[in-house]
């Protein structure tokens, strides 16, 4: 029986569904930007703050990551719609449709769309949760210990820097760190990316996994250790948050960008920890 993959040309499968390259990374970025622009228009039309669903979409993030983890471990078939980027396009569309349905109920019945969206995602997620009956808690422990340790270091260094530069409270550097430490959304975004970095580091250093992304591989070859992923993550995410807060005045645009950055950190981290917890049993 022919599968969906059969009808997709080999050149497309080879270029976009066989690992990360500089070319397809650029293409994915452009597609993501177009997708974000469309979502911005949707939120503006609905007059809803994107950050209002910051935590409501977490079950959908878990959904995409759990499906990918189950595919990686042979529980689900490996098709282009169940691996990156097809899977995340599919889950993204499911999230948008669920969100629109939740808003419809809110307008018609007054039911809080945030809770409706959360429970819809949880309903979709339940079948996958059942399949995660056996887990390697040693791998999970390593990841959470690493994440907590690195997060504490980040917090301590940030607080020390804030104290040291306190004499110039209006410097850009002070304002950036202050917004990250004192603003829970920014802080949650940084923690999400440190979680992703922790899962990657543990998988690569202790469980013989290989890195697919271009930049972390380049840094590893340069310094001969994947510990470089932590400063890389912090520098990039802090810079991104600074640019968003400094140069985007439109609230909808600013908050949707932050929501996107949060998803881009939490999603791969969850996928890594779930894959590792199953594969290393």
N, C-alpha and C positions, 0 to 999 in steps of 0.2 A: 504494500500500500504506500502510495506517495505521501510524503510529509510536506509540511509548509516549506521546509528548507529546500526541497527539490525544485521549487519554482523560483528560487533566488539564485541569480547567476553566480558562478564560482568566483568571479573576480570581486564581487561585492562581499561574499562570505570571507574570502581570503584577506581583503583589505580592511574590513570593519569588524569581523567576528573571529579573528585569529590572533589576538593579543594587541598590545598597544605599540604604536609607532608614532613618530613625530607628526606624520601626515594625518592619521586618523584622530590623534589627540586634538589637532587644530580644527578638524572638521567637527568633532564632538563639541568643542567649545563654541563654534559658530552656531551649531544647531541649538545648543543650550541658550545662547543669547537671544536667538529668534523666539524660542519657547518662552523665555522670561518676558520679552516684550509683549507677547500675546497675553500672558498671565497678568501683566501690569494693567493692560486695558480692561481685562475682566474684573479685577479688583476695583478699578476706578469706576467702572460702570455700576458695580454692585454697592459702591461706597462702603467697603469693608477694609479694615486694616489687616494686612497679611499676617502681622504678628499675633493677631487674635487666635490664629490656628497653629501657633508655634508648637504647642504640645499635643494638639489634637491629631496631627498627622504622624505622630510617632508610631502608632500601630501599622500604618501604611509603609513606613520605612522598614519596620520589622518584617512586614510581609514580603517586600522585594528582596531583602537580605536573606530571609529564611528560605525562600524559593531557590535563590542562587546557591546557598549552602547545600540544599538538598540535591540540586543538580550536580554540584561538584562531587558529591558523594554517591552518585548513581541512583538516588531514590526517585528523582524525576528525570525524564529524558532530556538530553542536551540538544535543544533546538535554538534557533536564532532569537526566538521570542522569550526564552527562559535564561538567556545569558546577556551580558553587557554588549551593546546598549539597548537591545530589543526589550529586555525585561524591564528596565527602568522607564522606557517609553510607555510600555504597557501599564505598569503600576502608576506612572504619572497620570495617564489618562483616566485610570480607575479612580484615582484620588480626586481629580478635577470633577468627574461626574458625581462622585459621592458628595463633594463639597457643594456643588450646584443643587443637588437634591436636598441637602441639609439646609441650605439657604431658602429653598422653596418651602420646606416645612416651617422654617422660622417665620417667613412672611405670611403663610397661611394659618398656622396654628400657634405661633409664638414660641415654638420649641427651640431652645438654645442650639444654634447650628454647631457650636463647638463640641458639645456633648454628643450630638447626633453623629457628627463626623468621626469622633473618637470611637464610638460603639460600632459604627459600620466597619471601620478598619479592624476592630477587634474581632468582629464576626468573620471577616475574610481570613484573619490570621489563625483562628482556632484550629482548622484542620492541620496546619503546619506545626502548631505547638504540640499536637498529639504525636507527631512523627519524631519529635525530639525527646524520646523517652530515655535514651542512654547518652550521657555526656561525659566528656573527660574534664572533671572538675579541677584537675591539676593544671591544665592549660588555661582554664578560666581564671584560676587563682594567680598564676604568673602574670596574666594580662592586667588584672585589677590591681595587683601590688605595684606593677610597673606604672600604671596610669596614676594611681594615688601618689606614688613617690615623685613622679615627674611633675604632676599638678602642684604638689606642695612646694617643690623647688621653684616653679614658675611664680606661685603666689608670694613666696618669701622674697625672691629677687625683685619682683615688681613692687612690693611694699617697701623694701629697702631703697630702691631707686626713687620711689615717690617721696620718701623721707629725705633723701639726700638732695633732691632737686626742689624741695619744698620752698626754698627761698625764691624761686622763680615760678610761681604758681600759674603763670600765663604762658609758659613756654609750650611749644607744640608737643614735646616729648612728655611733659607732665600731664597735659590734657589727654593725650592718647592713653597712657597707662591708667589714669583716673577713670576714664570712661569704660575701660575694660574691667577693672577691679570692682567698681561701684555700680556698674550697670549690668543687671543679671542676664540680659539677652546677650550682650557682648561676651560676658564671662562664660555663659553656656556654650557659645560658639567656639571659643578657645578650648574649653574642656572637651567638646565633641571631637575636635581635631587632634587633641592630645590623646584621646582614646583611640582614634584611628591609628595614630603613630605608634601607640603602645602595642596594638594588635599586630601591626606590621613588623615591629622590632622583634617581638617574641616569636612570631612565626618564622622569621628569617634567621634569627640568631640561635634558636633553641630547637626548632622543629624542621629544619632543612627545607623550608619553602623558598621559592624564588620570587623576586620582585619583577612585576610586569611594566611598571611605569618608568619613563625615561629619566627624569631628574633624580629620583632616589638612587637609581642604578649608577648614574654618573657620579654622584657624591660618594657612593660606596666604593667605587673604583678609585676615586681620588684619595679618600681617607682610610680605605680598607676596613670600614666598620659602618653598620647601619644605624649607629647611635646618632649619626648626623641628621636623621629624619626629624628629631625633636627640635633642634634649633631652626631647621629649615621650615618646619610647620609653623613655629611661633613667629618667625620673621615674616613669612608670607601672610599669615592670617591677621597679625597685628597691622601689617601694612594695608591689607584689604579693608579692614574695619576702619582704619584711619581715613582712607580714601572715601569710603561710603559716608562716614560721619561728616567729613570736611567738605566734600564737593557735591553731595547730592542733597538738595533742599526739599525736593518733593517727598513727602512722608511715605506715600505708597511705594514709590521706586526704592527709597532707602530701606524700608522694612522688608520688601520682597527680596531685595538683594541679600539682606541678612538671613532671611529664611532659607534662601538658596544655599548660602555658604554653610549654614547649619546642617542642612541635608547632605551636602557634599562631604561633610566631616563624619557625621553619625552613620550614614548608610554604609560606606566601605568598612568602617570599624565594626559594625554589627555583622556584616557579611563575613569578615575575617574571623571574628571570635566564634561564630556559629560553625563555620567550616572547620576551624581548628578543633573545636570541641567534639565534633563528630568524627573527623578523619583520624584523630589520634587516640581513639578508644582502643 
